Amino acid sequence: EYDVPKTPLQRLVDDFHTRNEPVSESVRSLTGRIDSIDRKLSRIEYMQRKPVRQPVSESEPASIHSGPRGAMNGTLETSHEAHSG
């Protein structure tokens, strides 16, 4: 792990932890907002890590419709294919 320069908020939080002063409302709301953003990011990363089953070749349209997510994408792809063909 390499050292990342600390953001003002991180310095503020470190400062708070060393001095143990009561947290002001603004800092508390900021950290809460960061937590929610963090959760959203990790959920997005998890979705990206999950293997999405995609058809191996264009000649197998049946495999598009397997699975709930595939069916959703399949409608877009088949309508697009119809126009291009």
C-alpha positions in Angstrom: 0.0 0.0 0.0 1.3 3.4 -0.9 0.7 6.6 1.0 -2.1 8.8 -0.3 -2.2 12.4 0.7 -4.9 13.0 3.2 -8.0 15.0 2.3 -9.0 17.8 4.6 -11.9 15.6 5.9 -9.5 12.8 6.8 -7.2 15.2 8.6 -10.3 16.6 10.4 -11.3 13.1 11.4 -7.8 12.1 12.6 -7.7 15.4 14.5 -11.0 14.5 16.1 -9.9 11.0 17.0 -6.7 12.2 18.7 -8.4 14.9 20.7 -11.7 13.1 21.4 -13.8 16.2 21.1 -17.6 15.9 20.4 -18.3 15.7 16.7 -20.0 18.7 15.2 -23.2 18.1 13.2 -21.6 19.1 9.9 -18.8 16.5 10.3 -21.3 13.9 11.3 -23.5 14.6 8.3 -20.5 14.6 6.0 -19.2 11.2 7.3 -22.8 9.8 7.0 -22.9 11.0 3.4 -19.5 9.5 2.7 -20.7 6.2 4.2 -23.7 6.1 1.9 -21.6 6.9 -1.1 -19.2 4.2 -0.1 -22.0 1.7 0.1 -23.3 2.7 -3.3 -19.8 2.3 -4.8 -19.2 -1.1 -3.2 -22.6 -2.2 -4.5 -21.7 -1.0 -8.0 -18.3 -2.7 -7.8 -20.0 -5.9 -6.7 -22.4 -5.8 -9.6 -19.5 -5.3 -12.0 -17.6 -8.2 -10.5 -20.6 -10.5 -10.9 -20.2 -12.5 -14.1 -23.0 -11.5 -16.5 -23.9 -14.4 -18.8 -23.7 -13.2 -22.4 -24.3 -15.0 -25.7 -21.1 -16.5 -27.0 -21.9 -15.7 -30.6 -24.6 -13.8 -32.6 -25.8 -17.0 -34.1 -27.3 -18.1 -30.7 -30.2 -15.8 -29.9 -31.7 -18.4 -27.6 -29.0 -18.0 -25.0 -29.8 -14.3 -24.7 -33.2 -15.1 -23.3 -31.9 -17.5 -20.6 -32.2 -15.8 -17.2 -34.1 -12.7 -16.1 -31.3 -10.3 -16.9 -30.6 -11.9 -20.3 -34.2 -11.5 -21.3 -34.0 -7.8 -20.5 -30.9 -7.2 -22.6 -32.3 -9.6 -25.2 -35.2 -7.4 -26.1 -32.9 -4.5 -26.8 -30.4 -6.6 -28.8 -33.0 -8.4 -30.9 -34.8 -5.2 -31.9 -31.4 -3.7 -32.7 -30.5 -6.7 -34.8 -33.8 -6.5 -36.7 -33.1 -2.9 -37.7 -29.5 -3.6 -38.7 -30.4 -6.7 -40.7 
